[in-house]
Amino acid sequence: MVSVKFTVHDRCYIREVSDLLKQLLESGDTESSMKMQSIITVFLASVVLADWTTRQWDAIVVGSGPAGIIVADRLSEVGLSTLMLESGGPSYWIAGRLERPSWLTNTNLSRVDVPGLYSSIFSSSSSPLLCGNRYNAFGGCTIGGGSAINAGLYFRPPDSDFDVTFPEGWHADSFSSAFHKLQTRILGTSIPSADGKVYLNSTYNVTSEFLHKAGYVKYQLNSEYNNKKKAYGRTIFDYEGGQRGGPVKTYLQSALSRSNFALVSGATVVNATRVGPKISSIVVSYNSTTRTIVLNDRGLLVFSGGALFSPQLLMASAIGPETQLGNLAGAGKISADRMDWIINEAVGENLYDNPDTLLVFESDAVQPYTYSYEQPIVSDEKLYLSKRSGPYAYPGETMVLFDSVVSSDNRTVAVHLSSAIGVVKGQFEIRVYGTSGLRSRGKVTLDSLFRPFQAGTLYSDPAGLDATDVAGYIQKLLAAASGSGINCLNLDSTSTITQITEWITSNAGQTNHWGGSCSLGTVVDTNTRVIGTDNLFVVDGSVVPGLLSVNPQMAIMAVAELASEKILQLRGSSSMAVSAMSTGVQTRSIIAATATPLGETFTLNATSPLTNSHSKGYSSLSMSTVFCIFSLAFWVLFA
Ligand SMILES: Cc1cc2nc3c(=O)[nH]c(=O)nc-3n(C[C@H](O)[C@H](O)[C@H](O)COP(=O)(O)OP(=O)(O)OC[C@H]3O[C@@H](n4cnc5c(N)ncnc54)[C@H](O)[C@@H]3O)c2cc1C
């Protein structure tokens, strides 16, 4: 056995080699030794490329959002050879993104890592971090999915969210282990600044004062998560050490430390290929070519593309509403014989989002703050660079409030408010979302280019009660604020419920908290397996059947933990076909180029013969390949 050791500064993911090389060579702040190391890693990754398309996998996970990452980590943890495919590119520095403003030169930070640069991510609609025109909504299409571009708000839902809308086996008592595992990996913090101090506190002070007077109670919102009546508190983020945290920084790193796991970015899955109920392979678009990636006989496929893409993936795999499948077949987009279609009208239905209303208030006590991408205030820049502390450890959110109203049909309709740090002197904003209990639903269909198209989600319940309920709450909020001398600038505090209803309906915004479109019970069974299939699962926001009382990512991560347990249990039982997968099928070589922890030693083992044990991974590399890598690396660096 030959061992070649490198110490790599930067983690590198399998991706288009030319892209990374170009970025590396263009980045002025990159030390040449680091360039060298990174280039070597890129070449190693390119060797892996030859492999991921030709081997047979135990598990393929489509989409590296928070749900996909957690499932992939849990499947690879038990030794399954696991391939995760992500259509987007790098996000965090640790995930290979080099783009950042010049003041971050010589740090291990990309723009994604710095909470204070959160809003800058959206300043350009063409940002490659976002999904762009791949659907008619807003989201993250990058390593980490939405969790790499969102504000990081991280709240545990009340038990009632699971008890009311989830099916048997998914009620709150089933989630205790899932939340425990999740909060062991991603704890969350209400004081993101690494020095433990609170910054930009004036909006919090102003809002908490009037809420307190109006009878609201302050809670630690994640430990006292069942208190959702007249409750407020500091915003909790999934950040760590003053930087963006979440699944990419935790679960993905443990997955990457395993030689049986690989992540390929820039790879868009087109559809799954089925023989009857069994998925045998997937079709992937990568680097302008189409490839077929094969599952082994006992392999499983998980769609984690998010609530808008997962229905599209199902439809493209001949599973969904008959009309949609007919349209796809007419355009030659699905090859499956009509006999093999799995008609399920529920695919894409039940889609929801939280309708958003923006209220602007005035108060002289609020100190505005403006984040700058290129030129932060010098003292704030220094504080962040030296201690990961200060305003740049915050994304701009400061306080949240949870409450509910009883609807005229006796439903409890919850609302969620969050206040942001003011940007204009004497003004601050409060966003009001309708949450659990709302009945408005839209759906995902496919547009003329077969992209997912969402419509009809906000305030669409036929009886019109959702808007009236939220309007009733807003009316009380405005009265409480004006009782404390705080005026709303964009909605008169003496407005009637009818006026407020009209106003919030015409000004309703999306929060992009999409869910419900492949719900548990209608599209997937209680093991998250797609109804009518043997080995296809959906695990992401789309399986959550009803609106949550809080921002969704923490619940989606807990759902992914619980779904992983159920998938593995199912796989261990006789319910999934048994084959020769782990029993002597020779694995091809693959290099753990994706498995190098930051700053740690990266070992390439050249072994012969190839290992055939999935749990031990794939660690083979020929001497000629090593020689080739060195030659190429030297050529690129010094030619
Ligand atoms: C601007 C914004 C701010 C938000 N703020 C918060 C917040 O503060 N707190 C909170 O709790 N929630 C927030 N959310 C919502 C939260 O981010 C999402 O609910 C969450 O990310 C959904 O996770 P998911 O795993 O279901 O899917 P996603 O995060 O959408 O991930 C799906 C991934 O799959 C990939 N993919 C899709 N199709 C394919 C394919 N065919 N092939 C390969 N890859 C594919 C996508 O590129 C994407 O990376 C916010 C969302 C947005 C857009």
The ligand as a Gaussian input file, in Angstrom:
#p B3LYP/6-31G(d) Opt

LIG

0 1
 C      -34.676000      34.351000       1.731000
 C      -35.103000      33.241000       2.654000
 C      -34.995000      33.421000       4.025000
 C      -35.402000      32.407000       4.891000
 N      -35.200000      32.558000       6.232000
 C      -35.452000      31.530000       7.068000
 C      -35.089000      31.612000       8.443000
 O      -34.494000      32.584000       8.900000
 N      -35.409000      30.562000       9.243000
 C      -36.058000      29.450000       8.767000
 O      -36.386000      28.561000       9.562000
 N      -36.356000      29.329000       7.450000
 C      -36.038000      30.329000       6.603000
 N      -36.285000      30.183000       5.257000
 C      -36.864000      28.923000       4.777000
 C      -35.847000      27.774000       4.808000
 O      -34.603000      28.193000       4.292000
 C      -36.404000      26.605000       4.023000
 O      -37.639000      26.239000       4.602000
 C      -35.481000      25.398000       4.029000
 O      -34.225000      25.716000       3.490000
 C      -36.101000      24.262000       3.225000
 O      -35.247000      23.168000       3.296000
 P      -35.363000      21.934000       2.291000
 O      -34.316000      20.960000       2.698000
 O      -36.776000      21.506000       2.258000
 O      -35.051000      22.500000       0.827000
 P      -34.071000      23.603000       0.243000
 O      -33.399000      24.351000       1.322000
 O      -34.867000      24.356000      -0.749000
 O      -32.949000      22.759000      -0.501000
 C      -33.202000      22.056000      -1.680000
 C      -31.898000      21.898000      -2.448000
 O      -32.111000      20.944000      -3.481000
 C      -31.462000      21.385000      -4.650000
 N      -32.150000      20.789000      -5.802000
 C      -33.437000      21.006000      -6.173000
 N      -33.722000      20.290000      -7.268000
 C      -32.598000      19.624000      -7.591000
 C      -32.281000      18.724000      -8.655000
 N      -33.185000      18.386000      -9.595000
 N      -31.024000      18.216000      -8.705000
 C      -30.094000      18.554000      -7.765000
 N      -30.354000      19.413000      -6.748000
 C      -31.595000      19.925000      -6.664000
 C      -31.585000      22.899000      -4.600000
 O      -30.582000      23.512000      -5.396000
 C      -31.415000      23.185000      -3.108000
 O      -30.063000      23.415000      -2.781000
 C      -35.921000      31.191000       4.373000
 C      -36.029000      30.999000       2.990000
 C      -35.617000      32.020000       2.129000
 C      -35.724000      31.805000       0.653000

